[in-house]
Amino acid sequence: MTSADRAKASAIQQMEIFLRNFSKVPDDRLNWSPTPTSKSALRIAAHTALYAGRFAKMIREKQLPQPSDLDQWLAENTEEERAITTREEVEAIFRSGTLEVIEAIDGLSQEDLDSTLEAGHGGAFTMDHLIHLPGWHATVHLGQIDFLQTCWDDQTVYID
């Protein structure tokens, strides 16, 4: 199995695991957060779902975002997250974005896969690393959902 095949499989598998566990969040807990400035399960899920499409764009365009005003860019991303208000929107956006990731990876040549992308401020990022971020990103944020579940005393391990 190639690195690209592993990246695609990971993106799909981790999306499915994330959505499965997110589906276990009770409706009355979707917008709950442990502190007024913490993200809720819905905000975490919206962020994770939106980034699938953002990763696809980076892969497709072979370019990392380099906003001239980082604070404004982050504020715009936050507003996009807040605009998502239902589980169904999260799932639709996540599935669509993951499909875009698969298509974007399929569109890469070996030369593209071997390339290095400028990350701004003198940093660099390999395309091989970038194509693995969608799956990894979903896994990381799944941990946040799991943590919130323990905060409201849901100790169930969801493996079904």
Order of alpha helices (4+ residues) and beta strands (2+ residues): alpha-alpha-alpha-alpha-alpha-beta-beta-alpha
